[in-house]
Amino acid sequence: ISLKIGITYVYLGDVYSEIQKYDSAEIVFTEALPYFEKASDLEYRARILASLGQVYYRMENYKDALDRMAAALVIYRQLHNSVEAAKLEKNIEIVKKRLGT
């Protein structure tokens, strides 16, 4: 049941993000993360971290965006998910440009 709660938080975070309620999206994504850490669910952990990265980017919090995206990228590489890894690499480059690095 706890994973269902975590998944519900993820979907809720997606909705908040879509309607540009980034503070709320940040809260629910952050709430969701421990459910998947406890279950050792790497796929969802990476998804949440990537989503948090996008939320922070939209909030113009580029340092936290970069940190979350980089953490998600490590996991996607562990999972050999080259499609998601490639998306994150592209997004990380955009964030780095915003940071001037």
Summary of the structure (lengths in Angstrom):
residues: 101
radius of gyration: 13.0
end to end distance: 42.9
largest distance: 43.7
contacts: 317
relative contact order: 0.13
helix: 85%
strand: 0%
